[in-house]
Amino acid sequence: MLFVLRMLMMSVHFVIAGILGLLLGLCRPFHSDNSRLCARFYSLPALRMLRLNVDTDTRNLAEHDRPCVIIANHQSNYDLYVIGCVVPRRTVSIGKKSLKWVPLFGQLYWLAGNVLIDRGNARKAKQSMLATTHTLQHENTSIWVFPEGTRNGGGDMLPFKKGAFQMAIAAGVPIIPVCVSSYVRSLRLNSWSSGKVMIRSLPAIPTAGLGIDDVPQLIENCRSRMQACIDSMDAELAGA
C-alpha cells in the first residue's frame, strides 16, 4: 500500500517539478544555472517522499571553482532524485536526444541548457561534443556526463565510452568523478524508510598535457578509482 501511495505522489511531483522547471526555462532560457535549480526541484521533495537517507561528501566538487568534466555512475531513473541534490552551480549535462520527447521533462531539459546528443548520427554527435568543448573553455560552465552511456542496474559499472574524456582533454580541464553507492537493488519503497545512499566526489584528475593516445589510460584510471570508491561505500553500508 505504501509503495502505491509513494508512486502516486512521485507521479504528481514529477509533473509539478516539470512545470516549475519549464517556467524557469522560459523565464531565462539556457541560463547556465537552470540545470542545478531544476535538479533541486526534482530531488529535494522526492527524497522526502521516499524517505531516502542520502549521505553526501562532495567537497572536492563543491569547492572546485573552475570548469571541469564531472563523471558519475548511472544506475537507474532514480538517479534524477538521488544525484540531483549535489549538482553544482554552472553545470549542464549531456543526454540522449530521445529525452526531448519526454513530456515537460524533455522541454525543460533543453531549456536548462543541457546538451542533447544524437548517438545514432556520428556527425551530429561530434558537432555536439565540439560545442561542449567550447562551453568548457569559454563559458565558465562544467559538463556532467554518465560515461557508461546507459543504466547499469546497480551492479558493477559498465565500460566507459570515450566522449567525456576526449572532451576533457580537448578543453584542457580536469575530471571530477562522483560516486554513488549501489542503491537500486536495496531500495525498500514499501517500507517507511527506503534506505540509505552514499555519494562521494573524488579529487580532480588533471588532463593538462594529455593527448588522444592517453584516453584509454585515463579511462582506466577514472573507472578503477570510482569502482574502488563504490565498493568501499557498499561495504560500509553493508557493515552498518
Backbone as CSV, one residue per row, in Angstrom:
resi,resn,N_x,N_y,N_z,CA_x,CA_y,CA_z,C_x,C_y,C_z
1,MET,0.823,-1.210,0.000,0.000,0.000,0.000,0.861,1.266,0.000
2,LEU,1.923,1.258,0.822,2.811,2.413,0.888,3.511,2.627,-0.450
3,PHE,3.865,1.527,-1.115,4.508,1.630,-2.426,3.589,2.341,-3.424
4,VAL,2.324,1.945,-3.457,1.369,2.554,-4.389,1.200,4.039,-4.086
5,LEU,1.053,4.366,-2.799,0.898,5.764,-2.405,2.119,6.584,-2.818
6,ARG,3.306,6.025,-2.591,4.531,6.738,-2.970,4.592,6.965,-4.477
7,MET,4.240,5.963,-5.245,4.312,6.107,-6.696,3.322,7.168,-7.196
8,LEU,2.151,7.231,-6.569,1.179,8.270,-6.935,1.729,9.659,-6.599
9,MET,2.302,9.792,-5.422,2.878,11.070,-5.011,4.046,11.465,-5.912
10,MET,4.875,10.494,-6.261,6.023,10.773,-7.115,5.583,11.177,-8.521
11,SER,4.499,10.585,-8.993,3.979,10.945,-10.321,3.488,12.387,-10.343
12,VAL,2.755,12.776,-9.298,2.275,14.157,-9.199,3.458,15.106,-9.067
13,HIS,4.420,14.725,-8.250,5.618,15.550,-8.052,6.385,15.728,-9.358
14,PHE,6.510,14.664,-10.135,7.236,14.733,-11.409,6.609,15.779,-12.327
15,VAL,5.281,15.820,-12.353,4.578,16.794,-13.199,4.776,18.217,-12.657
16,ILE,4.621,18.392,-11.358,4.765,19.728,-10.774,6.190,20.254,-10.948
17,ALA,7.186,19.395,-10.677,8.582,19.807,-10.850,8.855,20.146,-12.309
18,GLY,8.249,19.386,-13.223,8.425,19.670,-14.650,7.851,21.018,-15.034
19,ILE,6.683,21.350,-14.490,6.062,22.647,-14.782,6.923,23.785,-14.238
20,LEU,7.407,23.637,-13.001,8.260,24.664,-12.401,9.548,24.841,-13.209
21,GLY,10.151,23.725,-13.604,11.378,23.794,-14.397,11.152,24.418,-15.753
22,LEU,10.017,24.098,-16.357,9.698,24.671,-17.667,9.478,26.177,-17.562
23,LEU,8.799,26.616,-16.514,8.593,28.053,-16.299,9.932,28.766,-16.093
24,LEU,10.814,28.131,-15.314,12.141,28.702,-15.105,12.889,28.826,-16.431
25,GLY,12.815,27.780,-17.241,13.497,27.805,-18.537,12.937,28.847,-19.483
26,LEU,11.632,29.044,-19.436,11.008,30.058,-20.296,11.374,31.472,-19.834
27,CYS,11.541,31.645,-18.514,11.886,32.965,-17.978,13.332,33.343,-18.288
28,ARG,14.217,32.358,-18.265,15.626,32.635,-18.583,16.208,31.429,-19.333
29,PRO,15.831,31.280,-20.596,16.244,30.106,-21.375,17.755,29.959,-21.485
30,PHE,18.216,28.717,-21.310,19.613,28.316,-21.493,20.563,28.956,-20.486
31,HIS,20.046,29.486,-19.389,20.907,30.021,-18.340,21.726,28.874,-17.737
32,SER,22.989,29.140,-17.455,23.906,28.072,-17.033,23.563,27.475,-15.668
33,ASP,22.744,28.156,-14.872,22.406,27.616,-13.553,21.010,27.000,-13.506
34,ASN,20.320,26.984,-14.637,18.982,26.385,-14.677,19.017,24.900,-14.326
35,SER,20.042,24.223,-14.820,20.124,22.777,-14.629,20.209,22.418,-13.152
36,ARG,21.020,23.160,-12.390,21.148,22.898,-10.957,19.820,23.114,-10.242
37,LEU,19.138,24.207,-10.557,17.875,24.508,-9.895,16.807,23.483,-10.250
38,CYS,16.756,23.088,-11.515,15.784,22.064,-11.918,16.073,20.739,-11.221
39,ALA,17.348,20.414,-11.075,17.715,19.188,-10.367,17.211,19.222,-8.931
40,ARG,17.299,20.399,-8.306,16.796,20.534,-6.932,15.276,20.399,-6.883
41,PHE,14.581,20.959,-7.890,13.117,20.834,-7.936,12.702,19.367,-7.869
42,TYR,13.418,18.536,-8.628,13.088,17.117,-8.661,13.579,16.386,-7.411
43,SER,14.805,16.699,-6.979,15.450,15.894,-5.957,14.930,16.098,-4.543
44,LEU,14.931,17.320,-4.059,14.696,17.551,-2.636,13.316,17.076,-2.161
45,PRO,12.212,17.407,-2.856,10.916,16.872,-2.406,10.834,15.346,-2.539
46,ALA,11.452,14.806,-3.611,11.367,13.363,-3.840,12.064,12.578,-2.733
47,LEU,13.221,13.070,-2.280,13.935,12.358,-1.226,13.123,12.315,0.060
48,ARG,12.335,13.368,0.305,11.467,13.370,1.488,10.307,12.381,1.320
49,MET,9.737,12.361,0.118,8.636,11.426,-0.127,9.106,9.976,0.004
50,LEU,10.274,9.708,-0.512,10.817,8.353,-0.470,11.416,8.019,0.887
51,ARG,11.655,9.046,1.700,12.376,8.885,2.970,13.668,8.105,2.725
52,LEU,14.416,8.633,1.762,15.699,8.043,1.381,16.805,8.898,1.991
53,ASN,17.613,8.292,2.821,18.697,8.995,3.514,19.917,9.063,2.597
54,VAL,20.288,10.270,2.159,21.437,10.446,1.272,22.562,11.127,2.031
55,ASP,23.649,10.408,2.214,24.834,10.905,2.916,25.833,11.389,1.869
56,THR,26.089,12.691,1.823,26.944,13.251,0.776,28.251,13.798,1.351
57,ASP,29.314,13.608,0.602,30.593,14.250,0.868,31.173,14.627,-0.498
58,THR,30.802,15.809,-0.957,31.204,16.245,-2.298,32.013,17.537,-2.235
59,ARG,32.853,17.645,-1.209,33.653,18.860,-1.067,34.579,19.080,-2.249
60,ASN,35.140,17.996,-2.788,36.034,18.145,-3.943,35.318,18.775,-5.133
61,LEU,34.025,18.511,-5.216,33.221,19.066,-6.302,32.756,20.477,-5.973
62,ALA,32.227,20.667,-4.780,31.665,21.962,-4.397,32.721,23.058,-4.318
63,GLU,33.935,22.694,-3.926,34.981,23.689,-3.754,35.782,23.944,-5.020
64,HIS,35.512,23.178,-6.072,36.214,23.382,-7.338,35.582,24.571,-8.059
65,ASP,36.355,25.627,-8.332,35.777,26.860,-8.857,36.096,27.117,-10.326
66,ARG,36.544,26.078,-11.038,36.813,26.220,-12.464,36.019,25.169,-13.242
67,PRO,35.809,25.398,-14.547,35.091,24.397,-15.336,35.786,23.040,-15.293
68,CYS,34.993,21.999,-15.327,35.539,20.640,-15.311,34.521,19.713,-15.971
69,VAL,34.943,18.493,-16.218,34.030,17.444,-16.664,33.750,16.559,-15.459
70,ILE,32.475,16.446,-15.095,32.061,15.634,-13.949,31.532,14.307,-14.478
71,ILE,32.056,13.211,-13.989,31.579,11.897,-14.424,30.979,11.165,-13.229
72,ALA,29.897,10.436,-13.455,29.218,9.718,-12.370,28.698,8.385,-12.875
73,ASN,28.581,7.414,-11.967,27.974,6.134,-12.333,26.456,6.302,-12.447
74,HIS,25.864,5.528,-13.347,24.443,5.696,-13.698,23.716,4.388,-13.428
75,GLN,22.824,4.392,-12.405,22.176,3.149,-12.006,20.745,2.993,-12.500
76,SER,19.940,4.055,-12.371,18.531,3.933,-12.719,17.927,5.315,-12.922
77,ASN,16.625,5.337,-13.230,15.935,6.621,-13.368,15.858,7.368,-12.040
78,TYR,16.023,6.660,-10.925,16.027,7.325,-9.615,17.249,8.225,-9.426
79,ASP,18.249,8.089,-10.293,19.428,8.969,-10.211,19.032,10.437,-10.285
80,LEU,17.965,10.736,-11.007,17.491,12.117,-11.106,17.228,12.692,-9.721
81,TYR,16.670,11.876,-8.831,16.341,12.331,-7.483,17.532,12.220,-6.534
82,VAL,18.300,11.153,-6.690,19.420,10.907,-5.776,20.568,11.886,-6.029
83,ILE,20.974,12.020,-7.286,22.146,12.839,-7.612,21.784,14.309,-7.750
84,GLY,20.512,14.596,-7.972,20.100,15.988,-8.186,20.456,16.919,-7.057
85,CYS,20.638,16.362,-5.855,20.932,17.210,-4.693,22.381,17.662,-4.627
86,VAL,23.250,17.142,-5.496,24.666,17.528,-5.432,25.162,18.212,-6.712
87,VAL,24.271,18.472,-7.663,24.695,19.156,-8.890,25.183,20.556,-8.528
88,PRO,26.421,20.921,-8.897,26.959,22.235,-8.510,26.489,23.351,-9.436
89,ARG,26.809,24.573,-9.060,26.459,25.739,-9.862,27.126,25.679,-11.236
90,ARG,26.489,26.326,-12.193,27.011,26.475,-13.552,27.441,25.121,-14.128
91,THR,26.496,24.186,-14.091,26.759,22.848,-14.616,25.606,22.416,-15.513
92,VAL,25.934,21.915,-16.685,24.930,21.327,-17.566,25.331,19.880,-17.824
93,SER,24.423,19.118,-18.381,24.713,17.705,-18.601,24.520,17.329,-20.066
94,ILE,24.980,16.131,-20.392,24.816,15.580,-21.728,23.834,14.421,-21.656
95,GLY,22.822,14.443,-22.504,21.825,13.377,-22.529,21.502,12.963,-23.947
96,LYS,20.838,11.842,-24.079,20.485,11.363,-25.412,19.314,12.162,-25.977
97,LYS,19.293,12.293,-27.291,18.322,13.131,-27.979,16.884,12.722,-27.703
98,SER,16.667,11.435,-27.445,15.300,10.940,-27.229,14.656,11.543,-25.982
99,LEU,15.461,12.119,-25.079,14.897,12.735,-23.877,13.930,13.868,-24.205
100,LYS,14.137,14.519,-25.344,13.309,15.678,-25.674,11.842,15.309,-25.878
101,TRP,11.544,14.010,-26.053,10.163,13.581,-26.268,9.455,13.270,-24.956
102,VAL,10.175,13.324,-23.834,9.528,13.102,-22.531,8.738,14.357,-22.170
103,PRO,7.420,14.253,-21.988,6.597,15.453,-21.712,7.122,16.240,-20.518
104,LEU,7.185,17.546,-20.674,7.655,18.504,-19.668,9.159,18.358,-19.401
105,PHE,9.586,17.149,-18.996,10.988,16.970,-18.646,11.901,17.242,-19.834
106,GLY,11.541,16.729,-20.992,12.389,16.910,-22.174,12.532,18.370,-22.559
107,GLN,11.444,19.117,-22.475,11.478,20.529,-22.853,12.277,21.350,-21.839
108,LEU,12.074,21.072,-20.545,12.835,21.832,-19.539,14.311,21.434,-19.591
109,TYR,14.606,20.170,-19.915,15.992,19.727,-20.016,16.719,20.530,-21.093
110,TRP,16.049,20.753,-22.196,16.628,21.538,-23.296,16.762,23.004,-22.904
111,LEU,15.709,23.580,-22.335,15.743,24.994,-21.950,16.720,25.257,-20.806
112,ALA,17.074,24.221,-20.053,18.035,24.378,-18.970,19.463,24.470,-19.489
113,GLY,19.631,24.353,-20.802,20.958,24.495,-21.388,21.724,23.203,-21.521
114,ASN,21.081,22.069,-21.215,21.749,20.779,-21.350,21.931,20.413,-22.815
115,VAL,22.841,19.504,-23.075,23.204,19.139,-24.445,22.559,17.805,-24.811
116,LEU,21.808,17.786,-25.898,21.175,16.563,-26.391,21.985,16.024,-27.569
117,ILE,22.395,14.767,-27.470,23.249,14.167,-28.499,22.507,13.044,-29.213
118,ASP,22.591,13.068,-30.538,22.024,12.004,-31.364,23.113,10.954,-31.569
119,ARG,23.101,9.923,-30.717,24.171,8.927,-30.773,24.126,8.084,-32.039
120,GLY,22.985,8.109,-32.739,22.882,7.352,-33.981,23.438,8.095,-35.173
121,ASN,23.823,9.346,-34.986,24.365,10.159,-36.073,25.738,10.656,-35.648
122,ALA,26.792,10.029,-36.163,28.153,10.327,-35.719,28.531,11.784,-35.973
123,ARG,28.101,12.341,-37.109,28.471,13.720,-37.444,27.841,14.707,-36.469
124,LYS,26.552,14.531,-36.182,25.871,15.433,-35.252,26.386,15.262,-33.828
125,ALA,26.702,14.027,-33.466,27.238,13.782,-32.123,28.584,14.485,-31.963
126,LYS,29.412,14.450,-33.003,30.710,15.112,-32.950,30.535,16.620,-32.843
127,GLN,29.575,17.177,-33.587,29.311,18.616,-33.508,28.885,19.018,-32.100
128,SER,28.059,18.191,-31.468,27.614,18.480,-30.105,28.784,18.443,-29.135
129,MET,29.683,17.483,-29.316,30.850,17.390,-28.453,31.761,18.609,-28.626
130,LEU,31.899,19.093,-29.858,32.705,20.290,-30.099,32.076,21.496,-29.399
131,ALA,30.744,21.557,-29.408,30.044,22.663,-28.741,30.285,22.624,-27.238
132,THR,30.306,21.429,-26.657,30.543,21.328,-25.224,31.979,21.706,-24.871
133,THR,32.919,21.420,-25.765,34.305,21.843,-25.544,34.383,23.359,-25.481
134,HIS,33.650,24.025,-26.364,33.602,25.499,-26.354,32.987,25.987,-25.048
135,THR,31.955,25.302,-24.581,31.301,25.677,-23.321,32.291,25.606,-22.162
136,LEU,33.073,24.537,-22.110,34.045,24.364,-21.036,35.120,25.445,-21.063
137,GLN,35.560,25.810,-22.269,36.677,26.733,-22.404,36.282,28.201,-22.266
138,HIS,35.068,28.550,-22.692,34.744,29.965,-22.830,33.510,30.428,-22.049
139,GLU,32.746,29.518,-21.460,31.509,29.932,-20.804,31.502,29.655,-19.302
140,ASN,32.652,29.303,-18.745,32.780,29.071,-17.305,31.709,28.112,-16.794
141,THR,31.481,27.050,-17.558,30.432,26.080,-17.233,31.004,24.672,-17.268
142,SER,30.630,23.852,-16.295,31.073,22.464,-16.250,30.059,21.556,-16.947
143,ILE,30.517,20.371,-17.320,29.668,19.394,-18.010,29.573,18.121,-17.175
144,TRP,28.341,17.669,-16.944,28.098,16.417,-16.195,27.803,15.311,-17.199
145,VAL,28.525,14.195,-17.081,28.380,13.093,-18.032,28.266,11.762,-17.285
146,PHE,27.407,10.886,-17.781,27.385,9.495,-17.322,28.166,8.683,-18.359
147,PRO,29.442,8.409,-18.125,30.284,7.806,-19.172,29.910,6.379,-19.545
148,GLU,29.114,5.709,-18.712,28.670,4.364,-19.095,27.706,4.412,-20.279
149,GLY,27.015,5.535,-20.424,26.114,5.705,-21.560,24.728,5.151,-21.336
150,THR,24.560,4.272,-20.355,23.253,3.709,-20.054,23.242,3.232,-18.606
151,ARG,22.089,2.840,-18.087,21.956,2.432,-16.686,22.582,1.050,-16.455
152,ASN,23.277,0.910,-15.318,23.920,-0.376,-15.031,23.104,-1.261,-14.094
153,GLY,21.972,-0.760,-13.613,21.092,-1.564,-12.780,21.588,-1.804,-11.375
154,GLY,22.622,-1.061,-10.956,23.118,-1.210,-9.603,24.233,-2.215,-9.452
155,GLY,24.683,-2.825,-10.551,25.813,-3.753,-10.491,27.122,-3.019,-10.714
156,ASP,28.156,-3.747,-11.086,29.430,-3.105,-11.411,29.231,-2.139,-12.577
157,MET,30.057,-1.123,-12.616,29.947,-0.156,-13.701,30.209,-0.803,-15.053
158,LEU,29.493,-0.326,-16.058,29.694,-0.778,-17.425,30.952,-0.124,-17.991
159,PRO,31.483,-0.623,-19.114,32.639,0.035,-19.743,32.322,1.492,-20.064
160,PHE,33.317,2.362,-19.902,33.130,3.782,-20.164,33.299,4.072,-21.650
161,LYS,32.479,4.983,-22.149,32.639,5.491,-23.507,33.669,6.614,-23.499
162,LYS,34.255,6.910,-24.662,35.403,7.812,-24.734,35.047,9.299,-24.721
163,GLY,33.803,9.642,-25.080,33.455,11.036,-25.348,33.827,12.024,-24.264
164,ALA,33.477,11.718,-23.017,33.728,12.653,-21.919,35.216,12.911,-21.741
165,PHE,36.024,11.900,-21.937,37.461,12.005,-21.715,38.142,12.748,-22.864
166,GLN,37.675,12.494,-24.074,38.178,13.252,-25.221,37.828,14.731,-25.072
167,MET,36.635,14.995,-24.576,36.178,16.363,-24.382,37.030,17.072,-23.334
168,ALA,37.316,16.404,-22.224,38.117,16.999,-21.157,39.534,17.306,-21.642
169,ILE,40.111,16.375,-22.393,41.461,16.591,-22.916,41.474,17.738,-23.917
170,ALA,40.479,17.769,-24.811,40.412,18.826,-25.817,40.279,20.207,-25.177
171,ALA,39.517,20.283,-24.075,39.302,21.563,-23.402,40.391,21.867,-22.373
172,GLY,41.203,20.857,-22.038,42.261,21.055,-21.060,41.749,21.260,-19.651
173,VAL,40.611,20.636,-19.322,40.019,20.804,-17.987,40.113,19.487,-17.226
174,PRO,40.099,19.535,-15.893,40.180,18.307,-15.101,38.869,17.527,-15.098
175,ILE,38.961,16.294,-14.649,37.798,15.420,-14.499,37.571,15.186,-13.007
176,ILE,36.327,15.370,-12.567,35.985,15.082,-11.168,34.976,13.937,-11.131
177,PRO,35.374,12.775,-10.614,34.438,11.649,-10.504,33.495,11.826,-9.312
178,VAL,32.231,11.487,-9.523,31.232,11.457,-8.455,30.716,10.026,-8.365
179,CYS,30.830,9.440,-7.178,30.494,8.029,-6.990,29.262,7.889,-6.109
180,VAL,28.328,7.057,-6.539,27.103,6.800,-5.784,27.075,5.323,-5.402
181,SER,26.816,5.038,-4.152,26.757,3.646,-3.709,25.659,2.885,-4.450
182,SER,25.781,1.568,-4.470,24.825,0.721,-5.202,23.521,0.634,-4.416
183,TYR,22.551,1.450,-4.816,21.328,1.562,-4.023,20.105,0.905,-4.658
184,VAL,20.118,0.692,-5.974,18.895,0.305,-6.688,18.319,-1.010,-6.169
185,ARG,19.154,-2.002,-5.984,18.668,-3.330,-5.601,18.250,-3.405,-4.136
186,SER,18.610,-2.391,-3.350,18.269,-2.412,-1.922,17.181,-1.412,-1.551
187,LEU,16.598,-0.720,-2.542,15.525,0.223,-2.245,14.322,-0.505,-1.648
188,ARG,13.808,0.023,-0.548,12.645,-0.586,0.105,11.480,0.408,0.007
189,LEU,10.884,0.489,-1.160,9.868,1.507,-1.420,8.544,1.212,-0.729
190,ASN,8.403,0.006,-0.197,7.175,-0.337,0.522,7.380,-0.270,2.033
191,SER,8.544,0.288,2.445,8.834,0.469,3.863,8.845,1.955,4.190
192,TRP,8.671,2.277,5.466,8.644,3.688,5.863,9.944,4.398,5.488
193,SER,11.078,3.731,5.719,12.378,4.263,5.293,12.874,3.440,4.110
194,SER,13.178,4.127,3.001,13.544,3.406,1.769,14.986,2.943,1.743
195,GLY,15.807,3.433,2.675,17.198,3.006,2.694,18.157,4.175,2.774
196,LYS,19.429,3.877,2.547,20.478,4.890,2.642,21.373,4.820,1.418
197,VAL,21.779,5.986,0.940,22.673,6.099,-0.211,23.840,6.992,0.185
198,MET,25.026,6.648,-0.277,26.202,7.477,-0.044,26.693,8.047,-1.378
199,ILE,27.056,9.322,-1.372,27.610,9.974,-2.558,28.937,10.613,-2.175
200,ARG,29.983,10.305,-2.919,31.302,10.863,-2.662,31.897,11.404,-3.970
201,SER,32.518,12.570,-3.887,33.276,13.079,-5.031,34.756,12.840,-4.764
202,LEU,35.492,12.461,-5.791,36.911,12.183,-5.673,37.722,13.416,-6.083
203,PRO,39.000,13.473,-5.718,39.841,14.608,-6.136,39.903,14.733,-7.653
204,ALA,40.055,15.956,-8.106,40.111,16.231,-9.543,41.294,15.496,-10.186
205,ILE,41.048,14.943,-11.357,42.078,14.247,-12.130,42.479,15.152,-13.293
206,PRO,43.709,15.668,-13.318,44.099,16.627,-14.362,44.237,15.962,-15.729
207,THR,44.000,16.763,-16.765,44.176,16.272,-18.139,45.176,17.123,-18.911
208,ALA,45.731,18.161,-18.271,46.680,19.038,-18.952,47.872,18.235,-19.460
209,GLY,48.216,18.452,-20.723,49.358,17.760,-21.321,49.034,16.410,-21.912
210,LEU,47.798,15.943,-21.725,47.414,14.651,-22.283,46.948,14.802,-23.723
211,GLY,47.095,13.726,-24.497,46.641,13.706,-25.880,45.689,12.566,-26.122
212,ILE,45.271,12.410,-27.354,44.277,11.402,-27.695,44.764,9.992,-27.368
213,ASP,46.082,9.765,-27.440,46.620,8.433,-27.153,46.527,8.078,-25.664
214,ASP,46.316,9.099,-24.840,46.250,8.864,-23.402,44.841,8.534,-22.924
215,VAL,43.858,8.560,-23.826,42.458,8.346,-23.433,42.230,6.990,-22.775
216,PRO,42.721,5.872,-23.344,42.459,4.567,-22.688,42.987,4.505,-21.254
217,GLN,44.185,5.033,-21.008,44.743,5.009,-19.659,43.957,5.917,-18.725
218,LEU,43.526,7.075,-19.240,42.723,7.998,-18.434,41.400,7.351,-18.050
219,ILE,40.779,6.664,-18.989,39.518,5.967,-18.706,39.727,4.909,-17.631
220,GLU,40.762,4.121,-17.761,41.033,3.063,-16.797,41.311,3.637,-15.407
221,ASN,42.049,4.744,-15.374,42.367,5.398,-14.105,41.090,5.867,-13.409
222,CYS,40.231,6.567,-14.156,38.985,7.080,-13.579,38.064,5.945,-13.151
223,ARG,37.920,4.954,-14.003,36.984,3.865,-13.715,37.435,3.061,-12.502
224,SER,38.736,2.780,-12.402,39.223,1.980,-11.275,39.070,2.730,-9.956
225,ARG,39.317,4.051,-9.974,39.142,4.842,-8.755,37.677,4.878,-8.332
226,MET,36.788,5.032,-9.312,35.369,5.096,-8.989,34.858,3.759,-8.464
227,GLN,35.255,2.665,-9.109,34.773,1.353,-8.674,35.267,1.034,-7.273
228,ALA,36.511,1.427,-6.962,37.045,1.204,-5.616,36.259,2.006,-4.581
229,CYS,35.903,3.247,-4.929,35.118,4.077,-4.014,33.726,3.494,-3.801
230,ILE,33.087,3.051,-4.879,31.746,2.468,-4.781,31.783,1.191,-3.941
231,ASP,32.776,0.348,-4.181,32.911,-0.893,-3.396,33.103,-0.581,-1.916
232,SER,33.892,0.467,-1.614,34.134,0.841,-0.229,32.848,1.323,0.441
233,MET,32.062,2.143,-0.265,30.807,2.642,0.295,29.820,1.487,0.489
234,ASP,29.757,0.584,-0.482,28.848,-0.554,-0.364,29.204,-1.417,0.857
235,ALA,30.503,-1.595,1.058,30.955,-2.397,2.209,30.599,-1.693,3.522
236,GLU,30.743,-0.377,3.547,30.415,0.380,4.759,28.923,0.290,5.069
237,LEU,28.097,0.410,4.035,26.655,0.321,4.236,26.241,-1.087,4.658
238,ALA,26.880,-2.100,4.060,26.569,-3.487,4.421,26.951,-3.757,5.880
239,GLY,28.078,-3.174,6.317,28.522,-3.369,7.684,27.626,-2.665,8.688
240,ALA,27.034,-1.552,8.246,26.152,-0.801,9.143,24.825,-1.527,9.324
